[in-house]
Amino acid sequence: MTIKWGQAVRHLFMIAFSLLMAYPVLWWIGASLKSNAELSSPNLFPSTPQWSNFVNGWNSVPGHSFTDFYVNTFGLEIAVLAVTLLSSTLVAFGFGRLDFPLKNFWFSLLMVTLMLPGQVLIIPQYAMFHQLGWVNTYLPFIVPHLLASGAGGTFFVFLLIQFVRGIPKELDESAKMDGCSWFGIYWRIVMPLTKPAIVTVMIFCFLWNWDDFLGHLLYINSVDKYTVGLALRMINDSQSGQEWGQLLAMSLVSIVPATIVFMFLQKYFVEGIATTGIKG
C-alpha cells in the first residue's frame, strides 16, 4: 500500500511539473488567437478566438504568402538532407570499415573540427562564399553538407562511425566471397543495418537546418528565396502597427513540421541514440 501511495504521489508530481512546463506553449496557443487589445489579459485563452490571425498572417507579407516560404524551406531541407546522408554515410563507412594511409590522423583531424566553435568560422566562411558568388543562393548550405561538413556534419559522421564499427565484419567477408565490392557492402549491408542511426541523423539535420535562422539571415537576401524563419522576421519588421496575434500564429505554424517529424520518428531517434551509445 505504501508503494502504491508513493507511485501515486510521484505521478501527481510528474503531471503537475508537466503542466508547468507546458504552460508557455498553452499561452502561445492562446495568444495566437487573441487580438492586440486582449493580449494584456491574464486569461490563458481569449473570450472570442481570432481565427483570422492565421489567415491574415499567412498572407501578411506583400506579394507573397507563407506557401512560398514553406516551399523554399522544404526544398532547401530536402537538398540538405539528401547530400548529408550521402556524404556522412560514405565518410563513416570509410573510417569504420576501410584501411588507408594516415587513417588515425584524418580521424583525429575530424574530431578537432567537431570541437571548433561555429562562431569562429562565420566571418571566413562568409568571405569565402562571397568571393565564390554564392551569397543569396542556397549553395552555402548544400555544398558544405556535400563534404560531410556544415551544421552538425562532423557530429553526424562521428555518430554513424560508432554504429558502423558495431556491425560484425564477418558480414563483409561473406559479401566479398559472393563477389560484392566495397560499394556493394556499403549499399546492401551497412546502410540497411544502420537505419536507426540514419533516421537519427535525418532528425537532427532537419531540426538544426529548420532552425538555422542566423545562416539564412547571412546568406539569403531576396524575399523570393526567404525561408520561414526569415519571413517571420519580415512580419515583425514590415508592419508599423504590429499585429502580434498574426506573428504568434505564424510562429506557431512554423514549428508544426519539426514537431510532426519528431513525433513520427522518435522511436528510431531513441533507438539510434541508445544503440550507438552501447556499441560505441
Secondary structure per residue as TSV (DSSP state, phi and psi in degrees):
chain	resnum	aa	ss	phi	psi
A	1	M	-	360.0	-40.3
A	2	T	H	-63.5	-38.2
A	3	I	H	-64.9	-40.9
A	4	K	H	-65.2	-41.2
A	5	W	H	-63.9	-39.2
A	6	G	H	-62.6	-41.6
A	7	Q	H	-65.2	-39.5
A	8	A	H	-63.9	-44.8
A	9	V	H	-62.8	-42.2
A	10	R	H	-62.7	-42.0
A	11	H	H	-68.2	-38.8
A	12	L	H	-63.0	-40.2
A	13	F	H	-63.9	-42.2
A	14	M	H	-65.6	-38.8
A	15	I	H	-65.3	-45.4
A	16	A	H	-62.8	-41.0
A	17	F	H	-66.9	-37.2
A	18	S	H	-64.8	-41.5
A	19	L	H	-64.3	-37.9
A	20	L	H	-63.4	-42.7
A	21	M	H	-69.8	-28.9
A	22	A	H	-82.9	-11.7
A	23	Y	H	-56.3	-46.1
A	24	P	H	-58.7	-35.8
A	25	V	H	-69.4	-41.6
A	26	L	H	-63.4	-40.9
A	27	W	H	-63.0	-39.9
A	28	W	H	-59.6	-46.5
A	29	I	H	-63.1	-45.1
A	30	G	H	-64.8	-41.2
A	31	A	H	-66.7	-29.6
A	32	S	T	-68.4	-15.2
A	33	L	T	-106.0	8.9
A	34	K	S	-102.0	158.4
A	35	S	-	-86.3	168.8
A	36	N	G	-59.0	-37.6
A	37	A	G	-68.3	-28.0
A	38	E	G	-94.8	-4.8
A	39	L	T	-63.9	-30.8
A	40	S	T	-79.5	-3.6
A	41	S	-	-69.5	141.6
A	42	P	S	-73.3	-12.5
A	43	N	-	-66.2	141.2
A	44	L	S	-69.2	-41.0
A	45	F	S	-119.6	150.9
A	46	P	-	-73.7	156.7
A	47	S	S	-69.5	-36.2
A	48	T	S	-128.0	104.9
A	49	P	-	-61.4	132.3
A	50	Q	-	-96.3	79.6
A	51	W	T	-64.9	-18.2
A	52	S	H	-66.1	-17.3
A	53	N	H	-59.3	-35.7
A	54	F	H	-73.5	-41.3
A	55	V	H	-68.9	-48.4
A	56	N	H	-68.8	-36.5
A	57	G	H	-66.0	-35.7
A	58	W	H	-61.9	-30.7
A	59	N	T	-113.7	26.0
A	60	S	-	-79.4	-18.1
A	61	V	S	-88.6	121.0
A	62	P	T	-59.3	129.6
A	63	G	T	83.0	-4.2
A	64	H	-	-144.1	160.2
A	65	S	-	-124.2	168.8
A	66	F	H	-68.0	-14.5
A	67	T	H	-59.0	-43.3
A	68	D	H	-62.2	-42.1
A	69	F	H	-71.1	-34.3
A	70	Y	H	-69.4	-37.7
A	71	V	H	-62.2	-44.3
A	72	N	H	-60.0	-45.7
A	73	T	H	-66.9	-44.9
A	74	F	H	-68.1	-35.7
A	75	G	H	-62.0	-43.5
A	76	L	H	-66.0	-41.9
A	77	E	H	-62.0	-43.6
A	78	I	H	-63.5	-42.6
A	79	A	H	-64.6	-44.7
A	80	V	H	-65.8	-41.7
A	81	L	H	-62.1	-43.7
A	82	A	H	-62.2	-50.0
A	83	V	H	-71.0	-31.3
A	84	T	H	-66.0	-46.2
A	85	L	H	-63.9	-41.1
A	86	L	H	-64.1	-51.2
A	87	S	H	-71.5	-44.3
A	88	S	H	-65.2	-42.3
A	89	T	H	-69.1	-37.5
A	90	L	H	-66.0	-45.3
A	91	V	H	-65.1	-42.6
A	92	A	H	-63.7	-39.8
A	93	F	H	-64.1	-40.8
A	94	G	H	-62.2	-45.6
A	95	F	H	-73.0	-32.6
A	96	G	H	-84.7	-20.7
A	97	R	H	-125.4	-31.8
A	98	L	-	-96.2	155.1
A	99	D	-	-112.1	125.6
A	100	F	-	-147.7	161.1
A	101	P	T	-58.5	140.5
A	102	L	T	58.5	33.3
A	103	K	H	-59.8	-47.1
A	104	N	H	-65.3	-35.3
A	105	F	H	-64.6	-46.0
A	106	W	H	-67.2	-35.2
A	107	F	H	-67.2	-39.9
A	108	S	H	-63.4	-40.1
A	109	L	H	-63.2	-37.9
A	110	L	H	-61.7	-42.5
A	111	M	H	-67.7	-33.1
A	112	V	H	-63.4	-41.7
A	113	T	H	-65.5	-27.3
A	114	L	H	-67.0	-30.6
A	115	M	H	-87.9	-5.7
A	116	L	S	-80.5	124.0
A	117	P	-	-62.0	137.9
A	118	G	G	-64.6	-27.7
A	119	Q	G	-64.2	-27.4
A	120	V	G	-67.9	-25.9
A	121	L	G	-95.2	-6.4
A	122	I	H	-60.3	-51.3
A	123	I	H	-67.8	-50.5
A	124	P	H	-62.3	-36.4
A	125	Q	H	-65.2	-43.9
A	126	Y	H	-63.4	-42.0
A	127	A	H	-61.2	-42.0
A	128	M	H	-66.6	-46.3
A	129	F	H	-66.7	-32.7
A	130	H	H	-66.0	-41.6
A	131	Q	H	-65.9	-32.3
A	132	L	H	-79.4	-8.0
A	133	G	T	76.8	25.8
A	134	W	-	-95.3	-4.8
A	135	V	T	-66.3	142.0
A	136	N	T	68.8	27.1
A	137	T	S	-132.0	174.1
A	138	Y	S	-91.6	0.8
A	139	L	H	-61.9	-36.8
A	140	P	H	-61.2	-17.1
A	141	F	H	-96.2	-32.6
A	142	I	H	-84.9	-48.1
A	143	V	H	-62.7	-45.8
A	144	P	H	-58.3	-36.7
A	145	H	H	-70.4	-27.8
A	146	L	H	-65.4	-23.8
A	147	L	T	-102.2	22.5
A	148	A	T	58.2	35.5
A	149	S	-	-124.0	-144.1
A	150	G	S	75.0	-165.6
A	151	A	T	-67.0	105.8
A	152	G	T	81.2	3.1
A	153	G	H	-58.6	-45.2
A	154	T	H	-65.0	-38.9
A	155	F	H	-63.5	-39.5
A	156	F	H	-62.2	-42.8
A	157	V	H	-62.0	-46.4
A	158	F	H	-60.7	-42.9
A	159	L	H	-61.8	-44.3
A	160	L	H	-71.3	-34.4
A	161	I	H	-59.2	-44.1
A	162	Q	H	-61.4	-35.9
A	163	F	H	-73.2	-43.5
A	164	V	H	-62.4	-39.2
A	165	R	H	-64.6	-23.3
A	166	G	T	-82.5	-9.3
A	167	I	S	-81.0	128.3
A	168	P	-	-56.4	133.0
A	169	K	T	-73.3	-13.5
A	170	E	H	-61.0	-27.9
A	171	L	H	-64.9	-36.4
A	172	D	H	-64.1	-43.9
A	173	E	H	-63.3	-40.9
A	174	S	H	-63.7	-40.5
A	175	A	H	-66.8	-38.1
A	176	K	H	-63.8	-38.7
A	177	M	H	-63.4	-27.5
A	178	D	T	-88.2	6.8
A	179	G	T	85.6	19.0
A	180	C	-	-82.9	137.0
A	181	S	-	-81.1	173.5
A	182	W	H	-61.6	-39.3
A	183	F	H	-66.8	-35.1
A	184	G	H	-65.4	-39.1
A	185	I	H	-63.1	-42.8
A	186	Y	I	-61.0	-46.9
A	187	W	I	-79.4	-39.0
A	188	R	I	-96.6	-21.5
A	189	I	I	-115.0	-57.8
A	190	V	I	-68.9	-46.4
A	191	M	H	-59.2	-49.7
A	192	P	H	-61.3	-35.2
A	193	L	H	-77.0	-16.6
A	194	T	T	-100.2	21.5
A	195	K	H	-55.2	-46.9
A	196	P	H	-59.6	-41.9
A	197	A	H	-67.4	-37.5
A	198	I	H	-65.4	-41.8
A	199	V	H	-64.2	-37.5
A	200	T	H	-61.0	-43.7
A	201	V	H	-62.0	-41.9
A	202	M	H	-60.7	-43.3
A	203	I	H	-64.3	-49.5
A	204	F	H	-59.1	-46.8
A	205	C	H	-61.9	-43.8
A	206	F	H	-62.7	-48.7
A	207	L	H	-66.3	-44.9
A	208	W	H	-66.0	-39.1
A	209	N	H	-78.5	-29.5
A	210	W	H	-64.4	-35.7
A	211	D	T	-96.0	9.7
A	212	D	-	-80.3	68.5
A	213	F	H	-66.0	-42.2
A	214	L	H	-63.3	-44.3
A	215	G	H	-62.1	-44.1
A	216	H	H	-64.6	-37.8
A	217	L	H	-65.8	-36.2
A	218	L	H	-71.9	-41.9
A	219	Y	H	-106.1	-13.5
A	220	I	-	-110.8	122.2
A	221	N	-	-113.8	-29.5
A	222	S	-	-85.5	137.1
A	223	V	G	-63.3	-34.1
A	224	D	G	-69.6	-9.1
A	225	K	G	-111.0	4.3
A	226	Y	-	-61.6	146.6
A	227	T	-	-94.5	178.9
A	228	V	H	-62.5	-41.4
A	229	G	H	-60.9	-42.5
A	230	L	H	-68.8	-33.6
A	231	A	H	-66.0	-37.2
A	232	L	H	-62.9	-40.5
A	233	R	H	-64.8	-35.1
A	234	M	H	-66.9	-37.1
A	235	I	H	-60.8	-41.7
A	236	N	H	-66.8	-29.9
A	237	D	H	-97.0	-21.6
A	238	S	H	-87.5	-15.2
A	239	Q	-	-111.4	131.3
A	240	S	S	-71.1	-44.3
A	241	G	S	-96.4	97.9
A	242	Q	-	-66.5	124.3
A	243	E	-	-92.6	93.4
A	244	W	H	-66.4	-31.7
A	245	G	H	-61.7	-41.3
A	246	Q	H	-66.1	-42.7
A	247	L	H	-62.7	-44.3
A	248	L	H	-67.6	-34.7
A	249	A	H	-65.2	-44.1
A	250	M	H	-71.4	-34.5
A	251	S	H	-67.7	-33.4
A	252	L	H	-66.7	-42.8
A	253	V	H	-64.8	-32.1
A	254	S	H	-67.3	-22.1
A	255	I	T	-91.2	-6.0
A	256	V	H	-61.9	-48.0
A	257	P	H	-58.3	-45.1
A	258	A	H	-64.2	-38.4
A	259	T	H	-65.5	-42.4
A	260	I	H	-64.4	-43.9
A	261	V	H	-58.7	-46.8
A	262	F	H	-67.6	-40.3
A	263	M	H	-62.7	-43.2
A	264	F	H	-80.3	-21.8
A	265	L	H	-113.9	7.9
A	266	Q	H	-65.0	-27.3
A	267	K	H	-59.7	-47.9
A	268	Y	H	-70.8	-32.3
A	269	F	H	-62.0	-50.1
A	270	V	H	-64.7	-42.4
A	271	E	H	-63.4	-40.8
A	272	G	H	-66.5	-43.6
A	273	I	H	-66.0	-45.8
A	274	A	H	-65.6	-46.7
A	275	T	H	-66.8	-39.6
A	276	T	H	-64.1	-40.4
A	277	G	H	-64.9	-37.6
A	278	I	H	-69.3	-42.3
A	279	K	H	-81.6	-15.2
A	280	G	-	-74.1	360.0
